[in-house]
Amino acid sequence: MRYDNGGELLVAHLKSLGIDTVFGIVSVHNLPLVEAVDRHLRFVPVRHEATAVNAADGYGRARGSIGCALTSTGTGAGNAAGSLIEALSSGTAVLHVTGQVESRYLGSGRGFIHETKDQLGMLDAVSAYADTVTSARDAGRVLREASAAALATPGGPASVEWPIDLQYAAQEDAGEAAQVREAPSPDAAELAAAQGLLGTARRPLIWAGGGACHARPEVAALLEATGAGLLSSNSGRGSVPEDHPLVIGNFATTPAVRALLADADVLVTIGTHFRSNETADYNLKLPDAHIQIDADAAALGRVHPARHALHGEAAAVLPALTRAAVRADADWSARVTAVRDEVRAALHDDIGPQAALCDALATALPRGAVVARDVTIPSSSWGNRLLPIHDPRANVFPRGGGIGQGLGMGIGAALARPDEPTVVIAGDGGLAVHFGELLTVAQERPRLTVIVFNDGGYGVLRNMQDKYGERRSGVDLFTPDFGSLAAACALPYARVAAPEEAAPVLEAALASDGPTLVEVDLAALGPMKNPFTPPVKIPTA
């Protein structure tokens, strides 16, 4: 197939992936790509390259597929690196296409505009796949290989650098298919032994990680067959809808769930990394009878010993376990449901007046609508646990823990699902990282409600310093007048300063067909019962 230039080839490839919206910043080193995308698809000109990748990431998560970001060369590609680290950490599919200097100057180090030392090496370090287009006959193959790598299991971002002269050149694409990795298969003896162990269980638990989100029917079938309790990491939320009576959720470190883990006779874990903040810095005690399923061989037994390590994709492995499963004791399933209710009630009480915001969102949001959560106290304390998630595609948050990425993810998710409301939960500190993207929101007018919880700085670290230190350092920040900021950006604005204001304000914002900035004045709203601090070790405490 012949294309007039690289932009036309890129558009054809993106259409084959079902991508209709692309995020990026125009540059002299990606102009043919941006112009073609803008002609045939929707190009969203964000204000920072990091947001281009975050928005593409959120777009892909909200659709359960892949997103695309276009950035410039050198500094532009470097600006995207932090967001590529997030996509790599979460294993989410992003096709990142960046420019490069003219091919005849590539690697010469002569200071060509936007040139940087070993850009490909930098991209390789923060991507699941990275390659360079080396000819006008090569671009189609590279794009297909990159997309296949991004969409594979465990997946992640794929970066393609494309010299500007080769973008302008006519493209000859042979159309050869990308090689597909063969899916791993668990050892037959290990699988049989795991079946035997599960067949004896009377007090089973299941732990769903991000890998479980690709096997939703299979996880639900195992849950129904066993009557087990379902724990989840933050990434595994929604693999089974969280209003199911056996779904405990992201509460593994609470005392009641620790007691369940101590009494369980089998634990089946599915595609989870056992991240430090979800295992009390790896101090969480798991049952010795542990069946671990993961498509990443390196993950098996890496954090917790596994009696039976099953290397495979969850959708392929789980049916064999379900066939061997027996029903848990009735009093065990009843205890699971009681613990589920207990931990939710305790957290609801603990967050004090913020419970009104959680309740209002749960009531007003359509089932399965995206809630993009930045790293902030409301997200970490209740947004990542208590606010119900019924679909993994609604569960958008920075799994790598980087502050300021939630707004870009929310923009991408809102444009991926234009017919339903999307919410961003952010703090004033995190929102300030990318204030410029409020201009993107104003320009594109997505159906997006941005809720900024204003406590005048970095509340999590402030709480840590107040609890463990003698002074505050770097946590108290100047905060703008958010009403004036919204007006300057031509955005509707509302304020919540009391619990009774939460429901009417959020209902009105979510009913709108465009964006709204909602400020939650935490000083006026009132404090939580216990100041939130993250589950990290402080040696001097």
C-alpha positions as CSV (number, residue, x, y, z in Angstrom):
1,M,0.0,0.0,0.0
2,R,1.3,3.5,-0.9
3,Y,0.7,6.6,1.3
4,D,1.5,10.2,0.4
5,N,3.4,10.6,3.7
6,G,3.9,9.2,7.2
7,G,0.9,11.0,8.5
8,E,-1.5,9.2,6.2
9,L,0.1,5.9,7.1
10,L,-0.3,6.7,10.8
11,V,-3.9,7.6,10.4
12,A,-4.6,4.3,8.6
13,H,-2.9,2.4,11.4
14,L,-4.8,4.2,14.1
15,K,-8.1,3.6,12.3
16,S,-7.3,-0.1,12.3
17,L,-6.9,0.1,16.1
18,G,-10.2,1.8,16.6
19,I,-8.6,5.1,17.7
20,D,-10.5,8.2,16.8
21,T,-8.8,10.7,19.1
22,V,-5.1,11.5,19.5
23,F,-3.4,13.7,22.1
24,G,-0.2,15.7,21.6
25,I,1.7,18.9,20.9
26,V,2.5,20.1,17.4
27,S,6.1,20.6,16.5
28,V,8.4,21.1,13.5
29,H,9.4,17.5,14.1
30,N,5.9,15.9,14.0
31,L,4.0,18.3,11.7
32,P,3.1,15.7,9.0
33,L,1.7,13.4,11.6
34,V,-0.3,16.1,13.4
35,E,-1.7,17.5,10.2
36,A,-2.9,14.1,8.9
37,V,-4.5,13.2,12.3
38,D,-6.2,16.6,12.4
39,R,-7.6,16.0,8.9
40,H,-9.0,12.6,9.5
41,L,-9.4,12.1,13.2
42,R,-9.6,14.3,16.3
43,F,-6.4,15.9,17.4
44,V,-6.4,17.3,21.0
45,P,-3.6,19.9,21.5
46,V,-2.7,19.5,25.2
47,R,-0.4,21.9,26.9
48,H,2.3,19.5,28.0
49,E,3.8,16.3,26.6
50,A,3.3,14.5,29.9
51,T,-0.4,15.1,29.6
52,A,-0.4,13.8,26.0
53,V,0.7,10.4,27.3
54,N,-1.5,10.5,30.4
55,A,-4.6,11.4,28.3
56,A,-3.8,8.7,25.8
57,D,-3.4,6.3,28.7
58,G,-6.8,7.4,30.2
59,Y,-8.4,7.1,26.8
60,G,-7.2,3.5,26.4
61,R,-8.2,2.5,29.9
62,A,-11.7,4.0,29.6
63,R,-12.2,2.0,26.3
64,G,-10.4,-1.1,27.4
65,S,-8.0,-0.8,24.5
66,I,-5.2,1.6,23.4
67,G,-4.5,5.3,23.1
68,C,-2.1,7.4,21.1
69,A,0.1,10.3,21.9
70,L,2.2,12.5,19.6
71,T,5.2,14.4,21.0
72,S,8.2,16.3,19.7
73,T,11.8,15.3,19.8
74,G,14.4,15.7,22.5
75,T,12.9,17.8,25.3
76,G,9.4,17.0,24.1
77,A,10.0,13.2,24.3
78,G,11.8,13.7,27.7
79,N,8.8,15.6,29.0
80,A,6.7,12.5,28.3
81,A,9.0,10.1,30.2
82,G,7.3,10.4,33.6
83,S,3.9,9.5,32.0
84,L,5.4,6.6,30.1
85,I,6.7,5.3,33.5
86,E,3.1,5.4,34.7
87,A,1.9,3.4,31.7
88,L,4.8,1.0,32.1
89,S,4.0,0.5,35.8
90,S,0.4,-0.2,35.1
91,G,0.9,-2.2,31.9
92,T,-1.6,0.0,30.0
93,A,-1.4,0.3,26.2
94,V,-0.2,3.5,24.8
95,L,1.3,4.1,21.3
96,H,3.7,7.0,21.7
97,V,5.0,8.4,18.5
98,T,7.7,11.0,18.8
99,G,9.7,12.9,16.2
100,Q,13.4,12.7,15.5
101,V,15.9,14.8,13.7
102,E,16.6,14.2,10.0
103,S,17.8,10.7,9.4
104,R,21.1,11.8,7.9
105,Y,22.0,13.7,11.2
106,L,20.7,11.0,13.5
107,G,23.3,10.3,16.3
108,S,25.8,12.8,14.9
109,G,25.7,14.9,18.1
110,R,26.1,18.2,16.1
111,G,23.4,20.1,18.0
112,F,20.6,19.8,15.4
113,I,17.5,21.5,16.8
114,H,15.7,19.3,19.3
115,E,18.5,16.7,19.1
116,T,19.3,14.8,22.3
117,K,21.8,12.1,23.1
118,D,20.4,8.6,22.7
119,Q,16.7,9.4,22.6
120,L,16.0,5.8,21.8
121,G,17.8,4.6,24.9
122,M,15.8,7.0,27.0
123,L,12.6,5.7,25.5
124,D,13.6,2.1,25.8
125,A,14.1,2.7,29.6
126,V,10.6,3.8,30.1
127,S,8.7,1.8,27.5
128,A,7.7,-1.8,27.0
129,Y,8.9,-1.4,23.4
130,A,10.9,1.2,21.6
131,D,12.2,1.4,18.0
132,T,13.2,3.8,15.3
133,V,11.7,4.2,11.8
134,T,14.7,3.8,9.5
135,S,13.1,4.0,6.1
136,A,9.9,4.9,4.3
137,R,9.3,1.2,3.8
138,D,9.7,0.4,7.4
139,A,7.3,2.6,9.2
140,G,4.2,0.4,8.9
141,R,6.0,-2.6,10.3
142,V,7.3,-0.6,13.3
143,L,3.9,0.8,14.1
144,R,2.3,-2.6,14.0
145,E,5.0,-4.2,16.1
146,A,4.7,-1.3,18.6
147,S,1.0,-1.6,18.9
148,A,1.1,-5.4,19.3
149,A,3.7,-5.0,22.1
150,A,1.5,-2.4,23.8
151,L,-1.5,-4.6,23.7
152,A,0.2,-7.8,24.8
153,T,0.1,-9.2,28.3
154,P,1.4,-7.6,30.5
155,G,1.8,-4.8,27.9
156,G,2.7,-1.2,28.5
157,P,3.6,1.9,26.4
158,A,5.3,1.5,23.0
159,S,7.5,4.3,21.7
160,V,8.3,5.0,18.1
161,E,10.7,7.7,17.0
162,W,10.3,8.8,13.5
163,P,12.9,11.1,11.7
164,I,11.2,14.1,10.2
165,D,12.4,13.6,6.6
166,L,10.9,10.1,6.7
167,Q,7.6,11.5,8.0
168,Y,7.4,13.7,4.9
169,A,8.4,10.9,2.5
170,A,5.9,8.8,0.5
171,Q,5.4,5.5,2.3
172,E,5.5,2.0,0.9
173,D,3.9,-0.4,3.3
174,A,4.0,-4.2,2.6
175,G,1.4,-4.8,5.3
176,E,3.1,-7.7,7.0
177,A,1.5,-8.7,10.3
178,A,3.3,-8.2,13.5
179,Q,4.5,-11.3,15.3
180,V,2.3,-12.2,18.2
181,R,3.8,-13.6,21.4
182,E,2.7,-17.1,22.3
183,A,0.6,-17.1,25.4
184,P,2.3,-18.9,28.4
185,S,0.8,-22.1,29.7
186,P,1.1,-23.4,33.3
187,D,2.9,-26.6,34.1
188,A,0.4,-29.4,34.0
189,A,1.6,-31.0,37.2
190,E,1.4,-27.6,39.0
191,L,-2.1,-27.0,37.7
192,A,-3.3,-30.4,38.8
193,A,-1.8,-29.9,42.3
194,A,-3.5,-26.5,42.5
195,Q,-6.8,-28.1,41.5
196,G,-6.4,-30.6,44.2
197,L,-5.6,-28.0,46.8
198,L,-8.6,-25.8,45.8
199,G,-10.9,-28.9,45.9
200,T,-10.2,-29.3,49.6
201,A,-10.8,-25.6,50.5
202,R,-13.6,-24.7,52.9
203,R,-12.4,-21.2,53.7
204,P,-11.0,-19.8,50.4
205,L,-10.1,-16.3,49.5
206,I,-9.3,-14.8,46.1
207,W,-7.1,-11.7,45.5
208,A,-7.7,-9.9,42.1
209,G,-5.0,-7.7,40.7
210,G,-4.8,-5.9,37.4
211,G,-4.5,-9.2,35.5
212,A,-7.9,-10.2,36.7
213,C,-9.5,-7.3,34.8
214,H,-8.8,-9.2,31.5
215,A,-10.7,-12.2,32.8
216,R,-13.9,-10.8,34.3
217,P,-16.3,-13.7,33.5
218,E,-13.7,-16.3,34.6
219,V,-13.1,-14.5,37.9
220,A,-16.9,-14.2,38.5
221,A,-17.3,-17.9,37.8
222,L,-14.6,-18.9,40.3
223,L,-16.2,-16.6,42.9
224,E,-19.6,-18.1,42.4
225,A,-18.3,-21.7,42.4
226,T,-16.4,-21.2,45.7
227,G,-18.3,-18.7,47.7
228,A,-14.9,-17.2,48.5
229,G,-14.2,-13.7,49.6
230,L,-12.7,-11.5,46.9
231,L,-10.0,-9.1,47.9
232,S,-8.5,-6.8,45.3
233,S,-5.5,-4.6,44.8
234,N,-6.4,-1.1,43.6
235,S,-5.7,-2.2,40.0
236,G,-8.1,-5.2,40.3
237,R,-11.1,-3.2,41.4
238,G,-14.2,-3.8,39.3
239,S,-13.0,-7.2,38.0
240,V,-16.2,-8.2,39.8
241,P,-18.7,-5.4,40.5
242,E,-18.1,-4.1,44.0
243,D,-21.8,-4.3,45.0
244,H,-21.4,-8.1,45.0
245,P,-21.9,-9.4,48.6
246,L,-18.6,-11.4,48.4
247,V,-16.5,-8.6,47.2
248,I,-14.5,-7.1,50.0
249,G,-12.2,-5.1,47.7
250,N,-9.1,-3.1,48.4
251,F,-9.1,-3.5,52.2
252,A,-6.4,-6.2,52.7
253,T,-4.5,-4.4,55.4
254,T,-7.5,-3.7,57.7
255,P,-7.6,-5.7,61.0
256,A,-10.8,-7.6,60.0
257,V,-9.4,-8.7,56.6
258,R,-6.0,-9.6,58.2
259,A,-8.0,-11.9,60.5
260,L,-9.7,-13.4,57.4
261,L,-6.4,-14.0,55.8
262,A,-5.1,-15.7,59.0
263,D,-8.1,-18.1,59.0
264,A,-8.3,-18.8,55.2
265,D,-7.2,-22.3,54.1
266,V,-6.4,-21.3,50.5
267,L,-5.7,-18.0,48.7
268,V,-5.8,-17.7,44.9
269,T,-4.1,-14.6,43.6
270,I,-4.7,-13.4,40.1
271,G,-2.3,-11.0,38.3
272,T,-1.3,-8.9,41.2
273,H,2.1,-7.3,42.0
274,F,1.4,-7.1,45.8
275,R,2.5,-3.4,45.8
276,S,4.1,-2.1,48.9
277,N,1.2,0.3,49.8
278,E,-1.3,-2.5,49.5
279,T,0.6,-4.9,51.7
280,A,1.7,-2.7,54.5
281,D,5.2,-2.5,53.0
282,Y,5.2,-6.3,52.5
283,N,4.3,-7.0,56.1
284,L,0.9,-8.5,55.3
285,K,0.8,-12.2,56.2
286,L,-0.8,-14.4,53.5
287,P,-1.8,-18.1,53.9
288,D,0.9,-20.7,53.2
289,A,-1.6,-22.4,50.8
290,H,-1.2,-19.9,48.1
291,I,-2.0,-20.4,44.4
292,Q,-0.6,-17.6,42.3
293,I,-1.6,-17.0,38.6
294,D,0.4,-14.5,36.6
295,A,1.3,-14.0,32.9
296,D,4.6,-12.5,34.0
297,A,6.9,-15.4,35.1
298,A,9.1,-13.0,37.1
299,A,6.1,-12.1,39.3
300,L,5.6,-15.7,40.5
301,G,6.8,-15.9,44.1
302,R,8.6,-12.6,43.9
303,V,6.9,-11.0,46.9
304,H,5.1,-13.9,48.6
305,P,5.9,-17.5,48.3
306,A,3.5,-19.5,46.1
307,R,2.8,-23.2,46.9
308,H,1.6,-23.5,43.3
309,A,2.8,-21.0,40.7
310,L,0.8,-21.0,37.5
311,H,2.4,-19.1,34.6
312,G,-0.4,-18.2,32.3
313,E,-3.1,-15.7,31.5
314,A,-5.9,-15.6,33.9
315,A,-8.7,-16.2,31.4
316,A,-7.0,-19.4,30.2
317,V,-6.1,-20.7,33.7
318,L,-9.1,-19.9,35.8
319,P,-11.7,-22.3,34.2
320,A,-9.5,-25.3,35.1
321,L,-9.5,-24.2,38.8
322,T,-13.3,-23.5,38.7
323,R,-14.0,-27.0,37.5
324,A,-12.2,-28.4,40.6
325,A,-13.7,-25.9,43.1
326,V,-16.1,-26.8,45.8
327,R,-18.4,-24.5,47.8
328,A,-17.0,-22.9,50.9
329,D,-18.6,-23.5,54.3
330,A,-21.8,-21.4,54.6
331,D,-20.5,-19.7,57.7
332,W,-17.3,-18.6,55.9
333,S,-19.2,-16.9,53.1
334,A,-21.5,-15.2,55.7
335,R,-18.4,-14.0,57.6
336,V,-16.9,-12.6,54.3
337,T,-20.1,-10.6,53.8
338,A,-20.0,-9.3,57.3
339,V,-16.4,-8.3,57.0
340,R,-17.2,-6.5,53.8
341,D,-19.8,-4.4,55.5
342,E,-17.7,-3.8,58.6
343,V,-14.6,-2.4,56.8
344,R,-16.8,-0.1,54.6
345,A,-18.7,1.2,57.6
346,A,-15.5,1.8,59.5
347,L,-14.0,3.8,56.7
348,H,-17.2,5.7,56.0
349,D,-17.2,6.8,59.6
350,D,-13.5,7.6,59.7
351,I,-13.5,10.1,56.8
352,G,-16.1,12.2,58.6
353,P,-17.6,15.0,56.4
354,Q,-15.9,13.7,53.2
355,A,-18.3,10.8,53.4
356,A,-20.9,13.1,52.0
357,L,-18.9,13.6,48.8
358,C,-18.3,9.8,48.4
359,D,-22.0,9.1,48.9
360,A,-23.0,11.9,46.5
361,L,-20.7,10.6,43.7
362,A,-21.8,7.0,44.2
363,T,-25.4,8.1,43.9
364,A,-25.1,10.5,41.0
365,L,-22.7,8.8,38.7
366,P,-24.0,6.3,36.1
367,R,-22.9,2.8,36.8
368,G,-19.5,2.2,35.2
369,A,-18.7,5.9,34.7
370,V,-15.0,6.8,34.9
371,V,-13.6,8.2,38.1
372,A,-10.1,9.4,37.4
373,R,-8.2,9.8,40.7
374,D,-5.0,11.7,41.2
375,V,-2.7,11.1,44.1
376,T,-4.4,13.0,46.9
377,I,-5.9,12.3,50.4
378,P,-9.5,11.8,49.2
379,S,-8.3,9.3,46.6
380,S,-5.9,7.4,48.8
381,S,-8.3,7.3,51.8
382,W,-11.7,6.6,50.2
383,G,-11.6,7.1,46.5
384,N,-9.4,4.0,45.9
385,R,-11.4,1.8,48.3
386,L,-14.9,3.0,49.4
387,L,-16.2,4.7,46.2
388,P,-17.7,1.7,44.3
389,I,-16.1,0.6,41.1
390,H,-18.2,-1.8,39.0
391,D,-16.1,-2.0,35.8
392,P,-12.3,-2.0,35.5
393,R,-12.6,0.6,32.7
394,A,-14.0,3.1,35.2
395,N,-11.0,2.6,37.5
396,V,-8.5,5.2,36.2
397,F,-5.7,6.3,38.6
398,P,-1.9,6.6,38.6
399,R,-0.7,3.2,39.7
400,G,2.9,4.3,39.9
401,G,2.0,7.0,42.4
402,G,2.9,10.0,40.4
403,I,1.2,13.2,41.5
404,G,-0.5,15.5,38.9
405,Q,-1.4,12.8,36.3
406,G,-5.1,12.4,37.2
407,L,-6.3,15.5,35.2
408,G,-4.7,14.3,32.0
409,M,-6.1,10.8,32.5
410,G,-9.5,12.3,33.1
411,I,-9.4,14.3,29.9
412,G,-8.5,11.3,27.9
413,A,-11.2,9.2,29.5
414,A,-13.9,11.9,29.1
415,L,-13.1,12.2,25.3
416,A,-13.1,8.4,25.0
417,R,-16.7,8.3,26.4
418,P,-18.3,11.6,25.3
419,D,-21.9,10.6,26.1
420,E,-21.5,10.0,29.8
421,P,-20.0,12.1,32.7
422,T,-16.4,11.6,33.8
423,V,-15.0,12.8,37.2
424,V,-11.5,13.8,38.2
425,I,-10.6,13.7,42.0
426,A,-7.6,15.9,42.5
427,G,-5.9,17.9,45.3
428,D,-4.8,21.5,44.9
429,G,-1.2,20.5,44.9
430,G,-1.6,17.8,42.2
431,L,-3.8,20.1,40.0
432,A,-1.1,22.8,40.1
433,V,1.3,20.4,38.4
434,H,-0.6,20.8,35.2
435,F,-2.8,24.0,35.6
436,G,-2.3,24.6,31.9
437,E,-4.5,21.6,31.1
438,L,-7.5,23.5,32.4
439,L,-7.1,25.4,29.1
440,T,-7.3,22.1,27.3
441,V,-10.5,21.3,29.2
442,A,-11.9,24.8,28.3
443,Q,-11.0,24.3,24.6
444,E,-12.3,20.8,24.1
445,R,-15.3,21.1,26.4
446,P,-15.5,17.4,27.5
447,R,-18.2,16.2,29.9
448,L,-15.8,16.3,32.8
449,T,-16.3,17.3,36.4
450,V,-12.9,18.3,38.0
451,I,-13.2,18.1,41.8
452,V,-10.3,19.8,43.5
453,F,-9.9,19.2,47.2
454,N,-8.2,22.3,48.5
455,D,-6.2,22.0,51.7
456,G,-3.5,24.5,50.8
457,G,-0.7,22.2,49.9
458,Y,0.5,18.6,50.0
459,G,-1.8,17.3,52.7
460,V,-0.5,13.7,52.9
461,L,3.1,14.8,53.5
462,R,1.9,17.6,55.9
463,N,0.2,14.9,58.0
464,M,3.3,12.8,58.0
465,Q,5.5,15.7,59.1
466,D,3.0,16.7,61.8
467,K,2.8,13.1,63.1
468,Y,6.5,12.1,62.9
469,G,8.5,15.3,62.7
470,E,9.1,18.6,64.5
471,R,8.5,21.0,61.6
472,R,6.9,21.3,58.1
473,S,9.0,21.5,55.0
474,G,7.7,22.1,51.5
475,V,4.1,21.2,52.1
476,D,2.3,24.5,52.6
477,L,1.6,26.0,49.2
478,F,0.0,29.2,47.8
479,T,-3.4,28.3,46.5
480,P,-5.2,30.3,43.9
481,D,-8.7,31.6,44.1
482,F,-10.3,28.7,42.2
483,G,-13.4,30.7,41.3
484,S,-11.3,33.3,39.6
485,L,-9.1,30.7,38.0
486,A,-12.2,29.0,36.6
487,A,-13.5,32.3,35.3
488,A,-10.2,33.0,33.6
489,C,-10.5,29.7,31.8
490,A,-14.2,30.1,30.9
491,L,-15.1,27.1,33.1
492,P,-18.2,26.9,35.2
493,Y,-17.4,26.8,38.9
494,A,-19.0,25.5,42.1
495,R,-17.9,25.2,45.7
496,V,-18.6,22.7,48.4
497,A,-18.0,24.0,52.0
498,A,-20.5,21.8,54.0
499,P,-21.6,18.2,53.8
500,E,-25.2,19.1,52.8
501,E,-23.9,21.0,49.8
502,A,-22.1,17.9,48.2
503,A,-25.1,16.2,46.7
504,P,-26.8,19.2,44.9
505,V,-23.5,20.6,43.7
506,L,-22.3,17.3,42.3
507,E,-25.6,16.3,40.8
508,A,-25.7,19.6,38.9
509,A,-22.1,19.3,37.7
510,L,-22.6,15.7,36.5
511,A,-25.8,16.6,34.7
512,S,-24.1,19.2,32.7
513,D,-23.1,18.4,29.1
514,G,-19.7,20.1,29.5
515,P,-17.0,20.7,32.1
516,T,-17.2,22.1,35.6
517,L,-14.6,22.9,38.2
518,V,-15.8,22.0,41.7
519,E,-13.7,23.2,44.7
520,V,-14.1,21.4,48.0
521,D,-13.0,23.8,50.7
522,L,-11.6,21.4,53.2
523,A,-11.0,24.1,55.8
524,A,-14.7,24.9,55.8
525,L,-15.8,21.3,55.3
526,G,-14.0,20.0,58.4
527,P,-11.4,17.4,59.1
528,M,-11.5,13.6,58.9
529,K,-11.7,11.9,62.3
530,N,-8.1,10.7,61.9
531,P,-5.6,12.5,59.6
532,F,-4.6,10.3,56.7
533,T,-1.0,9.2,56.4
534,P,0.3,6.7,53.8
535,P,1.4,3.2,54.7
536,V,5.1,3.8,54.5
537,K,7.9,3.3,57.0
538,I,9.4,6.2,58.8
539,P,12.6,5.1,60.4
540,T,12.7,8.0,62.9
541,A,9.1,7.5,64.0
